[in-house]
Amino acid sequence: MRSRTAEWFECKIRYEKVLEDGMQKKVTEAYTVDALSFTEAEQRIMEEMSAYISGEFDVADIKKAAYKEIFFSDDDTADRWYKAKLQFITVDEKSGKEKRSSVNYLVNAGTLNGAVKNIMDVMNGTMIDYAIASVAETQLMDVFEYKKKEADDKPEYEQ
């Protein structure tokens, strides 16, 4: 089995969007994909977006995301993405002082309170002491996780 150590990349897409009144407007929307490199991130976002955008579009920007992990939700109302900053609390054994280290996460939820609940649901299953330093809604439209294609399951050669 091949392991995949991917990173998250935020991609901005520019295209002509047809508004509800029928007018067209040039928009830039942000999405996240997991990929092994910038090149793969560009390829993946183009594949994903071609299913949703009928006209031409450009990849305006790609950058490594500031979060390493994403908390997904199965809730049908979870249509927003929140950036959460958690502080993990450890105590230095020698000095007895409390030390906090910050980590950013992306959280899927329908509301700010829902995002906090999702964080607590995930983190309460751990033994780690933590504090939620901040939670803020992002402009991300969607997150595309890597899905293994059926062709990936086939061996490269026959024995």
JOLINSUL-V415760 format. One line per field, one symbol per residue. phi: phi as a letter, one per 40 degrees, with the letter a starting at -180 (. if undefined). A space follows every 10 residues. Layout:
BEGIN
phi->???
END
This chain:
BEGIN
phi->.ccbbcbcbc bbbbacbccd cgcbacbbbb bbbcacaccc cccccccccc cbbcccabcc abacccbbbb ccbcccccbb bbcbbbbcbb bccccgccbb bcbcbbbcac accccccccc cccccbccca bccaaacbcc cabbccbccd ccccccacc
END
